[in-house]
Amino acid sequence: MHQRILLRAKKGPFDIYTPEETFERNWIGDNSGNLVFSHSAHKILRTANAEITSTGFRSDARDADMINEKYDVFVVPLANAFRRSFAHRLVSMTRLIRRLKIPVVVFGVGTQTNLKGDREYLRQIDEPVKDFVSAVLDRSHSIGVRGEITESYLKTLGFSAVDVIGCPSMFLHGDTLRVEKKKPYLGTEDRIALTVSPYVKSMAKVITAHHRKYPNLCYIPQDVKTLGVLLYGDAPEDRGKKSTIPIHTSHPLFTEDKIRMFVDPWTWMDHLKGFDFNFGTRIHGTITALVSGTPGYLFAHDSRTLELARYFDIPYREMTDVSGEVDAAQLYEEADYTALNNGHKARYETMLSFLNRHDLGNSFADGDCAARFDQQVRDTVYPPGVGPQATAPTEQLVSRIDWLREQNQQLREKLDAQTSQQLRTRVRRAVGSRVKQILNR
């Protein structure tokens, strides 16, 4: 039976936008990690009978009638949506869901509080979360959450129809996942990828130490603001500023061309395949490495990162146990992927059971659907990684200049059109006023 799926995603896996377009329209939804789990969900659900449409993150109750008519199910992959700064969006989604008559399936949502799971911190979002979960469960058998912290939180709110299923990003290759160290130990000349959440300031000493020790270190940012800095340099209010976190062009990782950011997961994964180790605070930065076959290590700095690391047996340390003297070689040595590898099939089956209960298909069980998806990825030309502007290859700079010229021309044409329209409106009003004066004489 043909199934029309509306998927909450900023863009689809084969929607191609340049880095400049990505920055201008924020096609990563603030964080490129969003694309990792939404595109994984897209692949999993794309069976021979499925037609998948991305929402672009639009969530408007006025669209409900159209959605009810055009789609059979609304699938909502979410990350750390149960957090204070997302509450207004939860309210918006709840309004939409309340008006839907089709099933709604939430896929891997998580809560965000501190490492201790501070319940008081979440108290002010209890009502928006209750409303959202209630709306979902009126249209779904259960709600799929990331881990035990979110499960416990929802149970304190009175919900029992909660399934712990992890995050779809870890099931990008179905039941196949094997992470192994490529060498017995990590040397100073080995290639190391670093992930950093810019707001985790305690990473500053770690960054400085590893920049000094490992000449082949590469920082892989995920936030849209850093993408803008890579493309166009510091914002006017940031020019001349310095920071021990790589957020300004003055940082050594910028000046030494040791940064690459990706606006699609596939180029990001290809890049990581050439690395020996990946570590840092970004959970989807870590997962992207793992599904690429590169050993990854997470610094869990809040409940959302901690519960996923626990669920998938990802090697981790809590950020409170990370000192400025921590060393990648030590992390590499202590990382053990046995439980991650051995437990993957069971976790995959848990996810499949969730999909089956909600009448959703699975591309890995539908002939060569998953293989055809992978082939389409290989056949698609995605933009390369973005490096610092000052050291970008000539063709990359030319591309950026051409794009800026095109944008400038479009803005001029738009301005000219608006000016012409305003002029025509003024003329019409003046003529109309004059006619009325004549008629009233």
Summary of the structure (lengths in Angstrom):
residues: 441
radius of gyration: 24.3
end to end distance: 72.9
largest distance: 98.7
contacts: 1416
relative contact order: 0.13
helix: 51%
strand: 12%
